[in-house]
Amino acid sequence: MLGKILCAIGLAGLIPLGCLAQVSEGTKVGINTGTGLNAPRSGVFWTSPTEQPGVIGDFYIDSLWRDGDVKLMKPIAQIGGHESDTIAGISIRYNVLRDELEVLADKAKKDIRVIRGSQIKSFKTNNGPGDIEYINLAAYDPKGESKGLGAVLAAGRVMFVKVYKPRIIKPSYNPSFGTGEKNTIIRLSAAYYLISDAAVQKVNLSKKSILPLMADRKQEVDHYLKEHDPDLKDETQVASLIQYYNSK
């Protein structure tokens, strides 16, 4: 059943053979013959985008289609018994409102499919100068309380992550006067997190919020602050501080 579903959405067009190094030979044949992946129906993660009638505004971190790779929370069984948790070489963009990673299955036919955010551990997009990695907070939170996909601004022992969240503005239309906005408007806001092996900690862009979490290297951090005098309300300067902290 899943094979027919994947065939119907044109999975063969999604993954060029040159990008299939991480899947089995049997699966390569299956993709081209329409037999697809050997997974139970409950494991289906490809579907159509969620419709959003009467909703306008900012849905995407980046509305352009970008080449990228996706790492799933769990491996998907393939023909021949091999499993893979990676899908490479696809065109993607992330819908923040619906928590769905959209996949451009067929550009000519404008066929778009999605992978639900809960299925994704991370994904990378190529934005020209370099790759940007996005991670699922849930994959790094031992308590299982954190949610959302965020861009990694600084990597290492401690990660500095920017998670985008939708801000929903309800319709203000007044039918009696014919004034106001009929649609729900979406604007994106951001929240910041520091992620270590021990915890996922939400932080504000301020010295009071960030510096106590680096107390184990206080002397080195103090030296950095005196030398560079960073503005910790600026995410790029916070990212530089985190990179310095990770290097010590």
Backbone torsions as a table, in degrees:
resi	resn	phi	psi	omega
1	MET	NA	-46.6	-179.3
2	LEU	-63.3	-36.7	179.4
3	GLY	-58.9	-41.6	179.1
4	LYS	-65.6	-38.7	179.2
5	ILE	-63.2	-47.1	-179.2
6	LEU	-65.5	-36.2	177.8
7	CYS	-64.1	-41.6	-177.1
8	ALA	-62.7	-32.6	-178.9
9	ILE	-90.6	1.0	174.5
10	GLY	76.7	47.8	-179.3
11	LEU	-63.3	-28.2	178.5
12	ALA	-59.3	-31.4	177.8
13	GLY	-80.6	-15.6	-178.0
14	LEU	-77.7	-39.2	-169.2
15	ILE	-123.6	100.6	178.1
16	PRO	-60.9	148.2	-177.2
17	LEU	-58.0	-29.8	-180.0
18	GLY	-67.0	-15.5	-177.3
19	CYS	-103.6	9.8	-171.5
20	LEU	-101.8	28.2	-176.8
21	ALA	-63.8	-22.4	-174.9
22	GLN	-98.1	8.2	176.0
23	VAL	-118.9	160.1	-174.3
24	SER	-73.4	161.7	177.2
25	GLU	-62.6	-36.7	178.8
26	GLY	-62.1	-36.4	179.8
27	THR	-71.9	-36.6	176.1
28	LYS	-58.0	-45.3	178.1
29	VAL	-64.1	-40.8	-178.7
30	GLY	-63.1	-38.3	179.8
31	ILE	-65.3	-41.2	-177.2
32	ASN	-77.8	-23.9	-179.5
33	THR	-98.0	-5.6	177.0
34	GLY	90.1	4.8	179.1
35	THR	-84.4	-15.1	169.2
36	GLY	68.5	-154.1	-178.3
37	LEU	-97.1	147.8	-176.7
38	ASN	-89.7	75.1	-178.1
39	ALA	-129.2	149.5	178.7
40	PRO	-66.7	157.9	-178.3
41	ARG	-57.7	-35.0	-179.6
42	SER	-64.6	-17.3	-179.2
43	GLY	-92.4	3.6	-179.0
44	VAL	-63.6	125.9	177.9
45	PHE	-120.4	-9.4	175.2
46	TRP	-83.6	132.6	177.7
47	THR	-156.6	-179.8	178.5
48	SER	-87.1	155.6	178.8
49	PRO	-61.3	148.8	177.0
50	THR	-71.3	130.0	178.9
51	GLU	-69.3	147.0	-176.5
52	GLN	-132.4	59.5	-179.4
53	PRO	-66.3	140.0	177.7
54	GLY	72.0	16.8	179.8
55	VAL	-125.1	127.0	179.7
56	ILE	-131.2	166.0	175.7
57	GLY	123.9	-145.9	-174.3
58	ASP	-100.2	110.5	179.9
59	PHE	-104.2	-23.4	-168.7
60	TYR	-116.5	144.0	168.7
61	ILE	-61.6	-42.6	177.5
62	ASP	-143.1	116.0	-174.8
63	SER	-77.0	-11.8	179.3
64	LEU	-79.0	147.1	174.0
65	TRP	-74.5	131.2	-179.6
66	ARG	-124.1	142.9	172.4
67	ASP	-67.2	137.9	-177.6
68	GLY	-161.6	174.9	177.7
69	ASP	-125.8	147.9	-178.4
70	VAL	-125.2	134.1	172.6
71	LYS	-112.1	124.8	-175.8
72	LEU	-87.6	159.4	176.9
73	MET	-62.4	-39.1	-178.3
74	LYS	-130.7	143.4	176.5
75	PRO	-63.1	149.9	176.1
76	ILE	-103.9	128.5	179.5
77	ALA	-66.6	138.8	-179.4
78	GLN	-120.2	167.2	178.1
79	ILE	-59.3	133.2	-178.4
80	GLY	96.3	-2.1	176.0
81	GLY	93.5	-12.3	179.7
82	HIS	-72.4	147.7	177.5
83	GLU	-120.9	148.4	176.5
84	SER	-142.5	141.1	177.0
85	ASP	-108.1	14.3	-173.8
86	THR	-126.1	135.8	171.3
87	ILE	-122.2	122.3	-172.2
88	ALA	-117.2	154.0	171.3
89	GLY	70.7	41.9	179.2
90	ILE	-120.0	161.0	178.0
91	SER	-95.1	124.3	-171.3
92	ILE	-138.4	160.2	167.6
93	ARG	-156.6	149.6	-172.1
94	TYR	-104.3	122.7	175.7
95	ASN	-89.2	108.2	-174.8
96	VAL	-68.5	-42.2	-176.8
97	LEU	-59.5	-45.4	-175.5
98	ARG	-94.8	-3.5	-177.0
99	ASP	52.2	53.6	-179.3
100	GLU	-133.4	133.0	174.2
101	LEU	-90.5	111.0	-178.3
102	GLU	-80.8	138.8	-179.4
103	VAL	-120.5	126.5	179.2
104	LEU	-81.9	96.7	-175.8
105	ALA	-74.0	-41.1	-178.7
106	ASP	-148.0	106.2	-176.3
107	LYS	-63.2	-42.6	-177.3
108	ALA	-62.7	-38.9	-178.3
109	LYS	-92.3	0.5	-176.9
110	LYS	53.7	40.3	-179.6
111	ASP	-89.6	113.7	-178.2
112	ILE	-116.8	133.6	175.5
113	ARG	-123.5	168.6	-178.0
114	VAL	-134.8	153.8	167.4
115	ILE	-113.0	126.8	-178.0
116	ARG	-65.2	143.5	-177.5
117	GLY	-57.3	-34.4	-178.8
118	SER	-66.4	-17.6	179.8
119	GLN	-87.2	-10.0	-169.7
120	ILE	-103.6	131.1	172.0
121	LYS	-88.2	-41.7	177.8
122	SER	-164.7	163.4	169.8
123	PHE	-149.7	155.5	179.0
124	LYS	-123.4	142.5	174.6
125	THR	-125.4	147.1	177.4
126	ASN	-96.9	110.7	-176.8
127	ASN	-106.4	31.1	177.6
128	GLY	99.5	-86.1	-178.6
129	PRO	-63.6	-28.1	-178.9
130	GLY	-178.6	175.8	-179.6
131	ASP	-78.9	147.2	169.9
132	ILE	-116.0	128.4	-179.8
133	GLU	-102.0	137.0	175.3
134	TYR	-118.8	135.9	-178.7
135	ILE	-123.1	155.2	176.5
136	ASN	-90.9	116.5	-179.1
137	LEU	-55.1	-34.6	-177.4
138	ALA	-59.8	-27.8	-178.9
139	ALA	-75.2	-13.2	-175.4
140	TYR	-117.1	-1.2	-175.8
141	ASP	-99.8	108.5	179.7
142	PRO	-60.1	-28.0	-178.5
143	LYS	-84.0	-14.0	179.5
144	GLY	69.6	26.1	-176.0
145	GLU	-101.8	-20.6	-173.9
146	SER	-90.7	144.5	-179.7
147	LYS	-138.7	156.8	175.4
148	GLY	117.6	153.5	175.9
149	LEU	-106.8	130.6	-175.2
150	GLY	-136.1	154.9	179.1
151	ALA	-80.0	134.2	177.9
152	VAL	-81.6	111.8	-180.0
153	LEU	-89.8	-26.8	175.5
154	ALA	-146.9	132.5	-176.8
155	ALA	-113.5	161.8	178.8
156	GLY	136.2	-152.5	179.9
157	ARG	-55.0	-40.1	173.0
158	VAL	-119.6	130.8	178.0
159	MET	-102.4	139.9	175.5
160	PHE	-107.9	118.2	-169.4
161	VAL	-126.0	136.4	176.9
162	LYS	-107.0	113.7	-178.5
163	VAL	-102.7	125.9	179.9
164	TYR	-89.8	138.2	-178.9
165	LYS	-132.8	146.2	179.4
166	PRO	-81.0	137.0	171.8
167	ARG	-108.2	117.3	-171.5
168	ILE	-98.8	123.3	177.6
169	ILE	-108.1	114.9	-174.7
170	LYS	-71.9	155.4	179.3
171	PRO	-57.8	145.2	-179.3
172	SER	-119.8	15.4	-174.7
173	TYR	-66.3	132.1	176.7
174	ASN	-112.3	104.9	-176.0
175	PRO	-63.7	-25.2	-179.0
176	SER	-67.0	-36.1	-177.9
177	PHE	-107.9	-9.3	-178.7
178	GLY	66.4	31.3	-178.7
179	THR	-121.5	163.2	177.3
180	GLY	99.0	-179.8	-177.1
181	GLU	-99.7	126.5	-179.3
182	LYS	-80.8	-25.7	-174.8
183	ASN	-93.2	157.1	167.2
184	THR	-79.3	131.1	-177.5
185	ILE	-107.7	135.4	180.0
186	ILE	-111.4	128.3	172.7
187	ARG	-125.2	144.0	-178.9
188	LEU	-90.5	137.2	171.8
189	SER	-121.6	174.2	-176.5
190	ALA	-134.5	147.3	172.7
191	ALA	-128.7	150.7	-174.7
192	TYR	-117.0	144.7	-177.6
193	TYR	-137.4	146.1	167.2
194	LEU	-108.0	129.2	-176.1
195	ILE	-120.1	126.2	175.1
196	SER	-128.3	-178.1	177.8
197	ASP	-62.6	-27.1	-173.2
198	ALA	-89.8	-29.3	-171.1
199	ALA	-164.5	163.4	168.5
200	VAL	-111.4	113.1	-172.8
201	GLN	-115.2	120.2	175.5
202	LYS	-74.9	137.1	-178.0
203	VAL	-133.2	158.7	169.9
204	ASN	-100.3	159.9	176.8
205	LEU	-81.9	83.2	-179.8
206	SER	-161.4	155.8	177.3
207	LYS	-62.2	-40.1	-177.1
208	LYS	-61.3	-34.6	-177.7
209	SER	-85.6	-38.5	-170.2
210	ILE	-90.8	-44.7	-171.7
211	LEU	-62.6	-38.0	178.5
212	PRO	-59.7	-23.6	180.0
213	LEU	-79.8	-4.4	177.3
214	MET	-115.1	21.6	-174.3
215	ALA	-62.7	-23.3	-179.3
216	ASP	-70.6	-15.1	176.3
217	ARG	-128.4	44.6	-173.8
218	LYS	-59.0	-43.0	-176.9
219	GLN	-62.4	-46.0	180.0
220	GLU	-66.0	-41.0	-179.3
221	VAL	-66.2	-42.1	178.0
222	ASP	-60.5	-40.3	177.8
223	HIS	-61.4	-43.5	179.6
224	TYR	-62.6	-42.2	-178.6
225	LEU	-63.9	-40.8	179.8
226	LYS	-68.4	-37.3	-176.3
227	GLU	-76.7	-37.6	-172.5
228	HIS	-109.0	-19.8	-178.7
229	ASP	44.9	59.0	-176.2
230	PRO	-72.1	151.5	173.3
231	ASP	-90.6	104.6	-174.6
232	LEU	-81.4	13.2	168.2
233	LYS	-95.9	-2.3	-179.7
234	ASP	-106.1	119.4	-174.8
235	GLU	-61.8	-34.0	-179.7
236	THR	-68.5	-35.0	179.0
237	GLN	-76.2	-32.4	172.8
238	VAL	-65.2	-41.9	178.7
239	ALA	-59.8	-40.7	178.1
240	SER	-63.9	-39.3	177.7
241	LEU	-64.0	-43.2	179.3
242	ILE	-64.0	-40.5	177.5
243	GLN	-62.4	-40.7	176.8
244	TYR	-62.3	-47.0	179.0
245	TYR	-57.3	-42.8	-179.5
246	ASN	-66.8	-24.1	-177.4
247	SER	-81.7	-11.5	-175.7
248	LYS	-96.3	NA	NA
